[in-house]
């Protein structure tokens, strides 16, 4: 949907700017086709990049963690004896 809207916007803007300049209709059509081809190339590049960023085709099953393995990890309790008052002392 966004691609169609973007292409239509480019065509409308191109058409309006060409009408203001009184450009030959043949040149106008060639320019429209050029803009459409350029935009289609941009869309192809964007689609390839999105495939990479969305990671729909990647298999991450090797990185999955078995919940049974988590039970064997030792729990480290935090040390709650941290005293921050020394940080604010001026007499040091």
N, C-alpha and C positions, 0 to 999 in steps of 0.2 A: 504494500500500500504506500509506504513512504517513498519507494523507488519511483512509482508511477507519479506521485505528487511532485517529486523533485524534477523528473523529466518534463512534466507538463509546465512547471514553473519556468524552467530554463527555456522551453519553447516559446512561452508567452513573452518572457522578457526579451528574448532574441527577436521575436516578431515585432514587438513594439519598438524596440530600438532601431530595427531596420526600416520600419515604416516611417519613423521620424527622419531618417536619412534619405528616403526615397531611393532605395537600392533596387537594382534590377531583379525581377522575380526569380530568374534562373540562379543568380548569385545568392539570393536569399535562401532558396531551397538547398543549394550546395552548402551554405553556411549552417543551416539547420541540421542537415545530415552530419556535418562535421561535429557540431556540438553534441548531437545525440550519440555519435560513435565515441567521442571523448568521455561522455558521461557513462556510457556502458562499460568502457574500460575501467573507469574509476569504481563502478559497482562490482566488477569482477574482482578487482584488487581488494575491495572492502569485504566481499564474500569470502575470499581466501583467508584474510586476516581474521574474520569472525570465526571461521572454522577452527583456526588455531586457538583463539581465545576462549571459545565455548567448550572446547575439548569433548565434543560429543562422540568423536570417533576414537578416543583414547581408552585404553584398557588399564584401569588402575587396580585391578584385582590383586596384583602382586604386592601392593602396598597396604592391603587391608590387614588389620590386626585381629588375631583370634582373641576373644574375650577370656578364654582360659589362660592365655599367656599373661594377661594383665593381673591375674590373681597371684602370680609368683613374684611380682615386683614389690619390693619392700617399700612401705609407706614412710616417707621422711616427714617427721613432725617439725613444724616451724619453731624456731627459737623466739619466744615472745619476751625475752629479757632485753631487748634493744632499748636503750635510753638515748633519746635525741637531745636531751638538755645540754650535753657537752658541746653540741654543734653550735649552740647560741651563746656560749660563754665568751666574755670579752677579756677575761683575765689570763688567758692562756698565751 
